[in-house]
């Protein structure tokens, strides 16, 4: 099991972040689908606010990304979006769960 760390994030489009990992892997992810799917969760739906979305920052020594409204994602979840499940400590069945 590899524990990956996020080293950098960029806001590249509305509701879209680019994650860079400690091994050089990058992934771009648009959060629109999660926001729509979990619209009953005020924390996840809150990411639709451009100010909240822009507040994303790397926390816990690169093991997570957190927004000002308290929503956070672990680096392993973000790594799953690369399709590189073999090197992730999570399995696809452990995908995003509403807070």
C-alpha positions as CSV (number, residue, x, y, z in Angstrom):
1,X,0.0,0.0,0.0
2,X,1.4,3.4,-1.1
3,X,0.4,6.5,0.7
4,X,0.5,9.3,-1.8
5,X,0.8,13.0,-1.0
6,X,-0.6,15.9,-2.9
7,X,2.2,18.4,-3.5
8,X,0.3,21.1,-5.5
9,X,-3.2,22.0,-6.6
10,X,-4.3,24.4,-9.3
11,X,-7.8,25.8,-10.0
12,X,-7.9,25.3,-13.8
13,X,-11.5,25.9,-14.6
14,X,-14.8,26.4,-12.8
15,X,-15.3,23.6,-10.3
16,X,-12.1,21.9,-11.6
17,X,-8.8,21.2,-9.8
18,X,-5.5,19.8,-11.0
19,X,-3.8,17.6,-8.3
20,X,-0.1,16.9,-8.5
21,X,1.3,14.0,-6.4
22,X,4.6,13.4,-4.9
23,X,5.5,10.8,-7.6
24,X,4.8,13.2,-10.4
25,X,1.3,11.9,-11.3
26,X,-1.3,14.5,-12.0
27,X,-5.0,14.4,-12.3
28,X,-7.7,16.9,-13.2
29,X,-11.1,16.6,-11.7
30,X,-14.3,18.5,-12.2
31,X,-16.5,18.4,-9.1
32,X,-19.8,19.2,-10.9
33,X,-21.0,15.6,-10.7
34,X,-20.4,15.3,-7.0
35,X,-22.1,18.6,-6.3
36,X,-25.2,17.6,-8.3
37,X,-25.3,14.0,-6.9
38,X,-24.9,15.1,-3.3
39,X,-27.1,18.2,-3.6
40,X,-28.8,17.3,-0.2
41,X,-25.4,17.7,1.6
42,X,-24.9,21.3,2.4
43,X,-21.1,20.8,2.7
44,X,-20.6,19.2,-0.8
45,X,-23.3,21.4,-2.4
46,X,-21.5,24.4,-0.9
47,X,-18.5,23.7,-3.3
48,X,-20.7,25.3,-6.0
49,X,-20.0,28.7,-4.4
50,X,-17.0,30.0,-6.3
51,X,-15.5,31.6,-3.2
52,X,-15.8,28.3,-1.2
53,X,-14.4,26.3,-4.1
54,X,-11.4,28.7,-4.5
55,X,-10.5,28.1,-0.8
56,X,-9.2,24.6,-1.5
57,X,-5.9,24.0,0.2
58,X,-3.5,21.2,0.9
59,X,-3.6,20.0,4.5
60,X,-2.3,17.2,6.7
61,X,1.2,17.3,5.1
62,X,-0.3,16.6,1.7
63,X,-2.6,13.8,2.7
64,X,-5.8,15.8,2.1
65,X,-7.4,18.8,0.5
66,X,-9.8,20.9,2.5
67,X,-12.2,23.8,1.7
68,X,-13.2,26.7,4.0
69,X,-16.6,25.1,4.6
70,X,-14.9,22.1,6.2
71,X,-15.2,19.6,3.4
72,X,-12.1,17.6,2.8
73,X,-10.9,14.8,0.6
74,X,-8.0,12.4,1.3
75,X,-5.2,12.1,-1.2
76,X,-6.1,8.5,-1.8
77,X,-9.5,9.5,-3.1
78,X,-8.0,12.1,-5.4
79,X,-5.5,9.4,-6.6
80,X,-8.4,7.1,-7.6
81,X,-9.4,9.7,-10.2
82,X,-6.1,9.0,-12.0
83,X,-7.3,5.4,-12.6
84,X,-4.2,4.2,-10.8
85,X,-6.0,2.0,-8.3
86,X,-3.1,-0.4,-8.0
87,X,-0.9,2.1,-6.2
88,X,-3.7,3.5,-4.0
89,X,-4.5,2.5,-0.5
90,X,-8.2,2.7,-1.3
91,X,-10.3,0.5,-3.6
92,X,-12.8,1.9,-6.1
93,X,-15.7,0.6,-4.0
94,X,-14.6,3.1,-1.3
95,X,-15.4,6.1,-3.6
96,X,-16.7,9.4,-2.4
97,X,-19.2,9.3,0.4
98,X,-21.3,12.3,1.3
99,X,-20.3,14.0,4.5
